[in-house]
Amino acid sequence: MSLENLKNEIPEYAKDIKLNLSSLANEETLNAQQLWGTFVATAHAGRNAAVIREIEEEAAAHLSPEALEAAKAAAAIMAMNNVYYKFTGMMADYQAIPAKLRMNIIGNPGVDKVDFELWSLAVSAINGCQFCVKSHEKKIREGGLSLEQVQTSVRIAAVVQAASAILDGVAASETAHAQAA
């Protein structure tokens, strides 16, 4: 089981992250596509190779190939949009100017639109774009998902991001120790 591999890579000082990974993998407020798509999208947003590898392996048993690609696409498009819309949010003069950025995947993600919005919201939370978070949350709620479902996606984002940061820190520490030796 791949989440088990991931938890085994996380040091004991981050036991809470391990426990949260386990509980979130069994969360019942989201359907399987929503849950595992959120795990995949946020793993890609976290950019840690081990986290991406292990979560994608686990998610493959729960997602169609189309949903797996759409979750990765949510992370990709939000990597761009979160930067752009954070900027326009800070600089009001630019809000009226068209973005002139391709965002076709948002209109046709290949999966249920609400699921794609949920994944986009989770990635936007990681990337700290309040404007994208608010926009996606509104669409998700209009699409019928509850506050608890939205909260679950952000809890997944928080824990997956923490796992990525921890493993990046472990790697950096190992490199620093090796260089000092």
Stockholm file with secondary structure:
# STOCKHOLM 1.0

chainA/1-181         MSLENLKNEIPEYAKDIKLNLSSLANEETLNAQQLWGTFVATAHAGRNAAVIREIEEEAAAHLSPEALEAAKAAAAIMAMNNVYYKFTGMMADYQAIPAKLRMNIIGNPGVDKVDFELWSLAVSAINGCQFCVKSHEKKIREGGLSLEQVQTSVRIAAVVQAASAILDGVAASETAHAQAA
#=GR chainA/1-181 SS CHHHHHHHHSCGGGHHHHHHHHHHHTCCSSCHHHHHHHHHHHHHHHTCHHHHHHHHHHHTTTSCHHHHHHHHHHHHHHHHHHHHHHHHHHCGGGTTSCCCCCCHHHHCCSSCHHHHHHHHHHHHHHHTCHHHHHHHHHHHHHTTCCHHHHHHHHHHHHHHHHHHHHHHHHHHHHHHHHHHC
#=GC SS_cons         CHHHHHHHHSCGGGHHHHHHHHHHHTCCSSCHHHHHHHHHHHHHHHTCHHHHHHHHHHHTTTSCHHHHHHHHHHHHHHHHHHHHHHHHHHCGGGTTSCCCCCCHHHHCCSSCHHHHHHHHHHHHHHHTCHHHHHHHHHHHHHTTCCHHHHHHHHHHHHHHHHHHHHHHHHHHHHHHHHHHC
//
